[in-house]
Amino acid sequence: MNNSPYPADFIDRMQTKLLEKKTKVEEQLQSFAKTDPKQIDNYNSEFPEYGDKEDENAAEVPVFEGNLHLEETLEQTLEMVNRALKKIENGTYGICEKTGQYISQERLEIMPTATKCAPKELKRDV
């Protein structure tokens, strides 16, 4: 980033944070889902098998439904992390997709996957 306001150590720190987050999300996904061999970073939740008894079968459905929701959330997080890592790679990390301005370092520290600037002031109806 030629005109980047961010120091190199900041970018390195954000990259490290993002890589750690990616590892953590992938581990979470792999704890209840299998990777889809046809699509990178796509997972398929496995249907739990608790047994053949009626109460065991009844418990499987809500667990599976919960895993599907969690899978979707984690896949979205993984997509955001990969997108941020790609932006670091191509030198566009931290550029607001709405305004084209640089996102504040403080915002990126809190949310390394941020793609937009935070509103300067929150307007409240009183």
MODELLER restraints for C-alpha pairs under 7 A, 6 or more apart:
rsr = mdl.restraints
at = mdl.atoms
rsr.add(forms.Gaussian(group=physical.xy_distance, feature=features.Distance(at['CA:1:A'], at['CA:91:A']), mean=4.77, stdev=0.5))
rsr.add(forms.Gaussian(group=physical.xy_distance, feature=features.Distance(at['CA:1:A'], at['CA:92:A']), mean=6.77, stdev=0.5))
rsr.add(forms.Gaussian(group=physical.xy_distance, feature=features.Distance(at['CA:14:A'], at['CA:112:A']), mean=6.30, stdev=0.5))
rsr.add(forms.Gaussian(group=physical.xy_distance, feature=features.Distance(at['CA:15:A'], at['CA:85:A']), mean=6.59, stdev=0.5))
rsr.add(forms.Gaussian(group=physical.xy_distance, feature=features.Distance(at['CA:18:A'], at['CA:81:A']), mean=6.00, stdev=0.5))
rsr.add(forms.Gaussian(group=physical.xy_distance, feature=features.Distance(at['CA:18:A'], at['CA:85:A']), mean=6.94, stdev=0.5))
rsr.add(forms.Gaussian(group=physical.xy_distance, feature=features.Distance(at['CA:18:A'], at['CA:112:A']), mean=6.92, stdev=0.5))
rsr.add(forms.Gaussian(group=physical.xy_distance, feature=features.Distance(at['CA:22:A'], at['CA:78:A']), mean=6.16, stdev=0.5))
rsr.add(forms.Gaussian(group=physical.xy_distance, feature=features.Distance(at['CA:22:A'], at['CA:81:A']), mean=6.44, stdev=0.5))
rsr.add(forms.Gaussian(group=physical.xy_distance, feature=features.Distance(at['CA:25:A'], at['CA:74:A']), mean=6.28, stdev=0.5))
rsr.add(forms.Gaussian(group=physical.xy_distance, feature=features.Distance(at['CA:25:A'], at['CA:78:A']), mean=6.57, stdev=0.5))
rsr.add(forms.Gaussian(group=physical.xy_distance, feature=features.Distance(at['CA:29:A'], at['CA:71:A']), mean=6.49, stdev=0.5))
rsr.add(forms.Gaussian(group=physical.xy_distance, feature=features.Distance(at['CA:29:A'], at['CA:74:A']), mean=6.93, stdev=0.5))
rsr.add(forms.Gaussian(group=physical.xy_distance, feature=features.Distance(at['CA:32:A'], at['CA:45:A']), mean=6.01, stdev=0.5))
rsr.add(forms.Gaussian(group=physical.xy_distance, feature=features.Distance(at['CA:32:A'], at['CA:46:A']), mean=6.31, stdev=0.5))
rsr.add(forms.Gaussian(group=physical.xy_distance, feature=features.Distance(at['CA:33:A'], at['CA:43:A']), mean=5.84, stdev=0.5))
rsr.add(forms.Gaussian(group=physical.xy_distance, feature=features.Distance(at['CA:33:A'], at['CA:44:A']), mean=5.15, stdev=0.5))
rsr.add(forms.Gaussian(group=physical.xy_distance, feature=features.Distance(at['CA:33:A'], at['CA:45:A']), mean=4.05, stdev=0.5))
rsr.add(forms.Gaussian(group=physical.xy_distance, feature=features.Distance(at['CA:33:A'], at['CA:46:A']), mean=5.37, stdev=0.5))
rsr.add(forms.Gaussian(group=physical.xy_distance, feature=features.Distance(at['CA:34:A'], at['CA:43:A']), mean=5.46, stdev=0.5))
rsr.add(forms.Gaussian(group=physical.xy_distance, feature=features.Distance(at['CA:34:A'], at['CA:44:A']), mean=5.37, stdev=0.5))
rsr.add(forms.Gaussian(group=physical.xy_distance, feature=features.Distance(at['CA:34:A'], at['CA:45:A']), mean=6.47, stdev=0.5))
rsr.add(forms.Gaussian(group=physical.xy_distance, feature=features.Distance(at['CA:35:A'], at['CA:42:A']), mean=5.99, stdev=0.5))
rsr.add(forms.Gaussian(group=physical.xy_distance, feature=features.Distance(at['CA:35:A'], at['CA:43:A']), mean=4.41, stdev=0.5))
rsr.add(forms.Gaussian(group=physical.xy_distance, feature=features.Distance(at['CA:35:A'], at['CA:44:A']), mean=6.35, stdev=0.5))
rsr.add(forms.Gaussian(group=physical.xy_distance, feature=features.Distance(at['CA:36:A'], at['CA:42:A']), mean=5.47, stdev=0.5))
rsr.add(forms.Gaussian(group=physical.xy_distance, feature=features.Distance(at['CA:36:A'], at['CA:43:A']), mean=5.29, stdev=0.5))
rsr.add(forms.Gaussian(group=physical.xy_distance, feature=features.Distance(at['CA:36:A'], at['CA:44:A']), mean=6.44, stdev=0.5))
rsr.add(forms.Gaussian(group=physical.xy_distance, feature=features.Distance(at['CA:42:A'], at['CA:75:A']), mean=6.95, stdev=0.5))
rsr.add(forms.Gaussian(group=physical.xy_distance, feature=features.Distance(at['CA:45:A'], at['CA:67:A']), mean=6.38, stdev=0.5))
rsr.add(forms.Gaussian(group=physical.xy_distance, feature=features.Distance(at['CA:45:A'], at['CA:68:A']), mean=6.11, stdev=0.5))
rsr.add(forms.Gaussian(group=physical.xy_distance, feature=features.Distance(at['CA:45:A'], at['CA:71:A']), mean=6.90, stdev=0.5))
rsr.add(forms.Gaussian(group=physical.xy_distance, feature=features.Distance(at['CA:47:A'], at['CA:64:A']), mean=5.65, stdev=0.5))
rsr.add(forms.Gaussian(group=physical.xy_distance, feature=features.Distance(at['CA:48:A'], at['CA:60:A']), mean=5.68, stdev=0.5))
rsr.add(forms.Gaussian(group=physical.xy_distance, feature=features.Distance(at['CA:48:A'], at['CA:64:A']), mean=6.59, stdev=0.5))
rsr.add(forms.Gaussian(group=physical.xy_distance, feature=features.Distance(at['CA:49:A'], at['CA:60:A']), mean=6.71, stdev=0.5))
rsr.add(forms.Gaussian(group=physical.xy_distance, feature=features.Distance(at['CA:50:A'], at['CA:56:A']), mean=5.45, stdev=0.5))
rsr.add(forms.Gaussian(group=physical.xy_distance, feature=features.Distance(at['CA:50:A'], at['CA:57:A']), mean=6.78, stdev=0.5))
rsr.add(forms.Gaussian(group=physical.xy_distance, feature=features.Distance(at['CA:50:A'], at['CA:60:A']), mean=6.76, stdev=0.5))
rsr.add(forms.Gaussian(group=physical.xy_distance, feature=features.Distance(at['CA:51:A'], at['CA:57:A']), mean=6.65, stdev=0.5))
rsr.add(forms.Gaussian(group=physical.xy_distance, feature=features.Distance(at['CA:80:A'], at['CA:113:A']), mean=5.93, stdev=0.5))
rsr.add(forms.Gaussian(group=physical.xy_distance, feature=features.Distance(at['CA:81:A'], at['CA:113:A']), mean=5.88, stdev=0.5))
rsr.add(forms.Gaussian(group=physical.xy_distance, feature=features.Distance(at['CA:84:A'], at['CA:93:A']), mean=6.54, stdev=0.5))
rsr.add(forms.Gaussian(group=physical.xy_distance, feature=features.Distance(at['CA:84:A'], at['CA:113:A']), mean=5.54, stdev=0.5))
rsr.add(forms.Gaussian(group=physical.xy_distance, feature=features.Distance(at['CA:87:A'], at['CA:93:A']), mean=4.55, stdev=0.5))
rsr.add(forms.Gaussian(group=physical.xy_distance, feature=features.Distance(at['CA:94:A'], at['CA:102:A']), mean=5.54, stdev=0.5))
rsr.add(forms.Gaussian(group=physical.xy_distance, feature=features.Distance(at['CA:94:A'], at['CA:103:A']), mean=5.24, stdev=0.5))
rsr.add(forms.Gaussian(group=physical.xy_distance, feature=features.Distance(at['CA:94:A'], at['CA:115:A']), mean=6.87, stdev=0.5))
rsr.add(forms.Gaussian(group=physical.xy_distance, feature=features.Distance(at['CA:95:A'], at['CA:101:A']), mean=5.64, stdev=0.5))
rsr.add(forms.Gaussian(group=physical.xy_distance, feature=features.Distance(at['CA:95:A'], at['CA:102:A']), mean=4.53, stdev=0.5))
rsr.add(forms.Gaussian(group=physical.xy_distance, feature=features.Distance(at['CA:95:A'], at['CA:103:A']), mean=5.92, stdev=0.5))
rsr.add(forms.Gaussian(group=physical.xy_distance, feature=features.Distance(at['CA:96:A'], at['CA:102:A']), mean=5.80, stdev=0.5))
rsr.add(forms.Gaussian(group=physical.xy_distance, feature=features.Distance(at['CA:96:A'], at['CA:103:A']), mean=5.83, stdev=0.5))
rsr.add(forms.Gaussian(group=physical.xy_distance, feature=features.Distance(at['CA:96:A'], at['CA:115:A']), mean=5.48, stdev=0.5))
rsr.add(forms.Gaussian(group=physical.xy_distance, feature=features.Distance(at['CA:96:A'], at['CA:116:A']), mean=4.35, stdev=0.5))
rsr.add(forms.Gaussian(group=physical.xy_distance, feature=features.Distance(at['CA:96:A'], at['CA:117:A']), mean=5.63, stdev=0.5))
rsr.add(forms.Gaussian(group=physical.xy_distance, feature=features.Distance(at['CA:97:A'], at['CA:115:A']), mean=5.89, stdev=0.5))
rsr.add(forms.Gaussian(group=physical.xy_distance, feature=features.Distance(at['CA:97:A'], at['CA:116:A']), mean=5.61, stdev=0.5))
rsr.add(forms.Gaussian(group=physical.xy_distance, feature=features.Distance(at['CA:98:A'], at['CA:116:A']), mean=6.19, stdev=0.5))
rsr.add(forms.Gaussian(group=physical.xy_distance, feature=features.Distance(at['CA:103:A'], at['CA:116:A']), mean=6.73, stdev=0.5))
rsr.add(forms.Gaussian(group=physical.xy_distance, feature=features.Distance(at['CA:103:A'], at['CA:117:A']), mean=5.04, stdev=0.5))
rsr.add(forms.Gaussian(group=physical.xy_distance, feature=features.Distance(at['CA:108:A'], at['CA:114:A']), mean=6.25, stdev=0.5))
